[in-house]
């Protein structure tokens, strides 16, 4: 029977790896394995970039092992320079604690923490009260500045300037691995491929401090077939918080992926058997490819937002496709008070006021580009106004932005 590591590899979760044969051997022995992935709380919600490690942890948990999701309540106070061209904005301690609480709640929905299968820990527990001199003597002495500067993340930043506080990040992440090795028996770390240098530093630190071999692997940083980074839209990131990015919009994001990406994403963002996904590949270059996209969108939305929200999003998506937009319950709906449209109001103002766009200037730009439709009629002028007469007998105005984003404005 294939190990969970083989499953992750076959599903496309593995990028870089310390010792493939050794890791395969460890999982093959079916011994108790503790492994971890870190999540720095630098925002108030997780996004789909975080979903890849979360799904990997879920696969590992389902195989009977003990994964740890490590919140970076301590490291977030420093800021990881990996992949950044300039220093991250410093976040207050209170904000980091708030973000950590949000992240703990979100991750707890995906992993079986209550029954003790998985754990959610926070590195603030051991980083916040470190004695600086003792830490430098015990841990700092094991790091070579020359070697650290050879890391890609630091080389890129040296051209623009690298602060001393950021330079410490790799040491702290390595110390996390050492601490989890000592306290939890953790022998494996996973993370995004941009973390490879930091992860290897932890592997090396444990070898130096404990004379023990530990292992690690990274997840790929997903890009689309056209080379764009996964998880970005015109509206910003694809958040997992339904208040920041609705289940319907989440569904639509996956429903509208490029044809070339659908089978790769089915392997990563769903738990469908690989055999079932393999059969779907026959649909490539046929109209049935849309059925595969619908399956991807439904399964991903079900995992993140639950089966009921996934069903609502699926039915609404089909209703929009069939032209019954008003029956699409999951389409974002905004209330408009009658007094707001008693007299004419600029459409761009209404779009910004309701949060459909984040500014009037963005709404104006979209209208000028010909990307805004009112009741299926394209709006030609950025100064276009609407009033009560634009709402039908049910008090509904259907607004479309771009090809596939629909919004329902309802008179109240």
N, C-alpha and C positions, 0 to 999 in steps of 0.2 A: 504493500500500500504506500502511495506517495506521501511524503512528509509535508507539513504545512509550508516548509521552506520551498519545496518543489512547486507547491501550489502558487505561492507568491511569485516565484520566478516565471512560471508558465503564464501567469496572469499579467506580467509586465511591471511588477512592483520593484524589481531589483536593478540597480544601476551599478554602483561601485561596491566592492566587497573585499574584506580582508583575507579570508581563507574559505573558499566555497566548499571544498571537500570536508574541512573541519566542521563548518556550520551544518552541512548536510548530515554528518556523522552525529553531531550533538542532538539534532532533532530526531534522527533515526533511532537513537537509544530510548527515546520517549521518557527521558528523565525529567524531573521538575526543572523547568527553564524559566528564569526571570530575565526579562528584557525590557528596554524602555525607549520611549521617544519623548523629546522635549517640545514644549509649546510655550513660547514667550507671550505673555499677555500684553501686547502692544496696541490692542484695539478692543472695542466693547463687544465684539462678536467674532466667532470663527468664520472662515470663508472656505470655498471649495478646495483651495490649496491645502488646507488642514485636513480635508476629508480623506485624502490619500493615506496619510499615516494612521488616521482613525480607523479606516476600513482594514488596513493591514493589521492593526492591533486587534480588531474584532476577529479576523481570520485566526490569529494566534490564540486568542481567548477561546474561540470555538473548538480549537484543537486540544484544549485542556491545559494550556500553559498559563503563566501568570504575568501578563504584561503590565507595565507601569506607564501611565501618562504623567509626565513631570511638568508641572507648571513652573515657568521661569519667573516667579515673583521676585527673585534676587537678581538674576541676570538681566531682566527687563529694565532694571535701574541703571544698567551699563549701556546696553544697546549693542546688538550684533552688527559689526561692520560688513559681514559677508553680503555680497551682492549690492552694496550701497556705494554710491559715488561721493556721498558726503555724510557727515555725522547725523545720526538720528536725533530728532528733537527729544530733549530730556522730558520724561514723564514724572509727575509727582508721585510720591509713595501712596497717597490716598487713592489716586486714580489707578495705579497698578493693582492695589488691593481690590478695588471695585472690578477691574477687568478680570482679575484672577477668579473672583467669585462667579462672574458670568461664565467664564471658560470652564470652570469646574462643573457648573450646572449643565452646560451644553455637552461636554464630554461624557458626563454621567448618564446622559440619555442613550448613549451608544454602547457603553461598556457595562458589564454586569458587576458594578462596584459593590452594591448592597449585599450580594451573596459572597463577596470576598474573592471572586475569581480574578478581578483586576483591581488595581489601586490607582488613585490619583494623589500624588504628592506635590509638594511645593518646595523648590530649592531655597526659598526665603528662610525656611526653618533652620538651615545650616549656614547660609551665606551672610545673613544680616548681622549676626553677632560674631563674625570672625575677628580674631585678633590679628591685626595687619602684620606686625613683626613676626609673630609665630608662623603665620601663613607664608610669608616670604621665605622664612628659613626652611620650613618643611616642604613647601610645594614649589615656590618660585625658583628655588635652587635647582630644580629638575628640568627647567626649561632653557633652551638655547635661543637667545635673541636672534642670532643669525638664521637659525632654522625657522623661527616664527616669521621672520621677514620674507622668507622665500615662499610662504603660502600665498596663493593667488589673490585671496581676499585682501591681504595686507599690501601686496605689490601694487594693486590697482589704486588703493587709497593713498599710498605714499606719494603719488604724483600730485594729489590734491591736498593732502594733509591728513594725518592720522593722529587723533588725540590719544593721550596716555590712558584715559579711562577706557576707550575702546580696545586698546592694545591688551588690556587685561581680560577681555571677554573669553578668549580661547582658553586661558588658564582656568577661569571659573567653570567653563563647560567641562573641561577635563576633570576638574575637582568633583563636579556632580557625578561623573561616572565612577570615580574612586569611592565617593561616599555611598553610592547605591551598591557598589560591589561589597563594601564592608558591612553595610547595614541590612541590605536586602538579598545579598548573594547574586546580584545582577551580573550576568556575564556577556550581555550583548546590548549594543546601542544601535538604534536606527534613526535616520533623519533624512532631510532633503539633501540632494546632491551638492548643494552649495555649502553644506555643513561638513563636507568630507575632511577638510583640514582640522577642524575643531574636534571631530570624532576621533580621528587618528591620534590626536594629542592625548585624549583620554585613554586610548588603548596603550599608548606608550607609557603614560604616567603609572598605570596599574602594573605594567611589566617592571618598571623601575622601583616602585614602592612596595609591591607585594610579591614580586617574582612569579606572577601568574599570567597566563595567556587568556585574553578575552577577545571577542570578535565584534564585528560591526558590518552593517551594509547600509546603503542609501537608496532612497526612492528617486525616481526620475523627476525632473522638473518638466511638467508636461507642456508641450506646445501643440498648436493645431497644425494641420497639413500645410497651411499657408504661412506657417512660421510665427504666428501670434502666440503670446503667452496665454495659457488656459486660465479662465476665471475672471477675465476682464470684459466689461461691456461698456456701452456708451454711458450707462448710468453709474459706472464704477465697478467695484468688486461684487462677486456673486456671494452674498452673505448667507450664513445658515440661519440667522435670526429672522423669523418670518415677518417681524415688524420693520426690518430694514430691507428685506428682499422677499416679496410674497411667494408662497408656494407655487402659485400660477406662473410667476416670472421665472422661478427656479425650474419648473417643468419646461417652460418654453426655451430656456437657455440650452438644455440638453436636447430638446426636440429639434432645435435648429442648428445642430452641429454640422460640420462639413461631412459629406458622404464618406470621404477617405478616413475619417476619425472614428466613425460609429463603432466598429468592431473592437478597436483598441480600448475605447472608453467603456464598452460593455464588460470587458474583462476586469477593468479596474473599479468602476463605480457601481457594479451590481454583484450579486452573489449567485447569479445564474450559472449553472454547470457549464464548463468549457465545451462539452459536447453539444449542448443546445446552441451556444454562440457559434460554434463551428458550422452547424447546419444553416444558420442564418446567413452565412457568407455567400450562399448561393443566390441571395437576393441582391448582391452587389450589381450595380449597373442596370437594375430593374426598378419598377415603381414600388416594389415591395421593400426597398431600402427605407421608405418612410415608416413601415411597420417596425423595422428594427430600431429606428430613432424613437418611435413612440414607446417601445419596450424599454429602451435605455432611460428615457425621461420618467416613465412611470416607476421603474425600480429605484432609481436614484432619489426621486421625490418621496417614495414610500419609506426609504431608509432614513431620510433626514426629517420629514414632516409627518410621517404616518400614513397608513393606508387610506383613510378617509379623505385627507387633503390631496393625496395622489389621484384618487378617483375623481374628485371635484375638478382638479386641474385637467385631467384627461378628458372628461366630458365637456369642459369649457373649450378646450383646444379643438375638439371635434366640432363643437357648435360653431365656433368662429370659422373653421374651415368650410363648413356647410352653409355658412351665411346667416345662421341664427344667432347673431352676436348678443342680442338682448337676453337670450336664454343661458348664456355662458355665466354661470354663477361665480366662477373663480376669477373672472376678469376684475381687476382693481376698480372699485367703485368709490366715487367721491360725491359727497352731498353738496349741493349748491342751493343756497337760500334764495327764495324768489326775489327778495329785495336786491340781491347781487346782480340780477339780470333784468330787473324791472326796466332799467334803461340800458343802452348798449355798453358792453365792457370789452376792452381789447382782449382778443383770444390769448395773446402772449401773457397778459397780466393774469388771466384766469388759470392758465397752465402753471405759472409760477406760484400763484397763491395756493393752489391745491397740491403742490409738491410733485406735479407730473414732470416738471423740469426744475433744476435747482436754482434757476435764475431767469429773469425776463429776457436777458440778452441771449441765453441759450435757446429759449423758445422762439425768439425772433429769428435767430440763425436757422433753426430747423424749418420754420415757415418759409424763409427766403430760399432755402434749398429745395422746396417743394415736397417736404417730407411730412406734412401735417394735413390730415383729412378730417372734416366734420361731416358726419353722416354719409361717409363714402365719397364726399366731394372734396377734391384737392383745394386747399386754400392758396390763392395766388399771391396775396399781398400781406406783408408782415404787419400792417396796421388793421387787419381784418378784425371786425367786432362781431360779437354774438349777443343775442338777447333772448327773451322768453320764447319767441316764435321759432327758435332753432330747436327747441325741445318738442318731442312728439306728444301725442295725446296721453301717453303714460308718464310724461315728464322725464324722458330719457334723451340724452344727447350722446351719441357714440363718437368718440374721438380716436383716431388712429395716428400713431407717430411711427414713421418708417413703414416697413413692409408688414410687420407682424405684431406690433405692440398696440393693444387695444385698451381703452379706458372708458368706463361708463360714468357719465355725469348725471346725477339724479336730483331733480328738483324736490326740495322739501319746504 
